[in-house]
Amino acid sequence: EDHSSHGSMNHGEMKTMDKKTEAVAVGVVNSIDEKAGKINVTHEPVPELGWPKMTMDLPVTRRVDLSSVETGTQVNITLKQGRDKQFRVMAIEPK
């Protein structure tokens, strides 16, 4: 009899990788929506967060000046996870 099914595992004893709540990503800005407070970027892998290379929309905090960035610009993006578990852009700088 096989007792190794997923349902029989005690998840409380499983060790999980502690992912960080802050990281810097390198990417290219695809679009900027100042009114909605978000950008679309294609970023390189972010190992600290366990993220592969991907294209995604990211919300931007009010402190970030989006007028300093243009579509097609390669940037460093500082990301931070909020209490709602969503990552937001805390800072963005052209490379």
C-alpha positions in Angstrom: 0.0 0.0 0.0 1.4 3.4 -1.0 1.2 6.0 1.9 3.1 8.8 0.0 0.0 10.5 -1.4 -0.1 14.3 -1.1 -3.3 14.2 1.0 -1.6 12.3 3.8 1.3 14.8 4.2 1.5 16.9 7.4 1.9 20.3 5.8 2.6 21.8 9.3 5.9 19.9 9.3 7.0 20.9 5.8 9.8 23.4 5.5 9.1 26.2 3.1 11.6 28.5 1.5 11.4 31.9 3.2 10.9 34.4 0.4 11.8 38.0 0.9 9.2 40.8 0.9 11.6 43.3 -0.8 13.7 43.0 -3.9 15.2 44.9 -6.8 14.3 43.7 -10.3 15.9 44.7 -13.7 13.4 45.2 -16.5 12.1 47.1 -19.5 9.1 49.4 -19.3 6.4 48.3 -21.8 3.7 50.8 -20.8 2.9 53.4 -18.2 -0.6 54.2 -16.9 -0.1 57.2 -14.6 -3.9 57.6 -13.9 -4.2 53.9 -12.8 -0.8 54.1 -11.0 0.7 51.1 -12.7 3.4 50.1 -15.2 3.8 47.1 -17.4 7.3 45.7 -17.4 9.2 42.7 -18.7 11.7 41.8 -15.9 14.5 39.4 -15.6 14.3 36.6 -13.0 14.0 37.8 -9.4 15.5 35.0 -7.4 14.8 36.6 -4.0 11.1 36.4 -4.7 11.2 33.1 -6.7 9.9 34.9 -9.8 11.0 33.8 -13.3 11.5 36.2 -16.2 8.0 37.5 -17.1 5.9 40.4 -18.3 3.5 41.8 -15.7 1.5 44.9 -14.6 2.8 46.3 -11.3 1.1 48.9 -9.1 3.2 51.9 -8.3 3.1 53.8 -5.0 2.2 57.5 -5.0 5.8 58.4 -4.2 7.1 57.1 -7.5 7.5 59.8 -10.2 6.5 58.0 -13.4 7.3 61.1 -15.5 11.0 60.2 -15.1 10.6 57.0 -17.1 9.7 56.3 -20.7 8.4 53.3 -22.5 11.3 51.1 -23.7 13.6 52.3 -20.9 15.6 49.7 -19.0 15.1 50.2 -15.3 15.9 49.0 -11.8 12.7 48.5 -9.9 12.5 48.3 -6.1 9.6 46.1 -5.1 8.0 45.7 -1.7 5.2 43.4 -0.6 2.3 45.2 1.2 0.1 43.9 4.0 -2.3 42.6 1.3 0.6 40.4 -0.1 0.7 42.4 -3.3 4.1 43.7 -4.5 4.3 47.4 -5.5 6.9 49.5 -7.1 8.5 51.6 -4.4 11.2 53.2 -6.6 12.1 53.1 -10.3 15.4 54.3 -11.8 16.6 54.2 -15.4 19.7 52.0 -15.8 
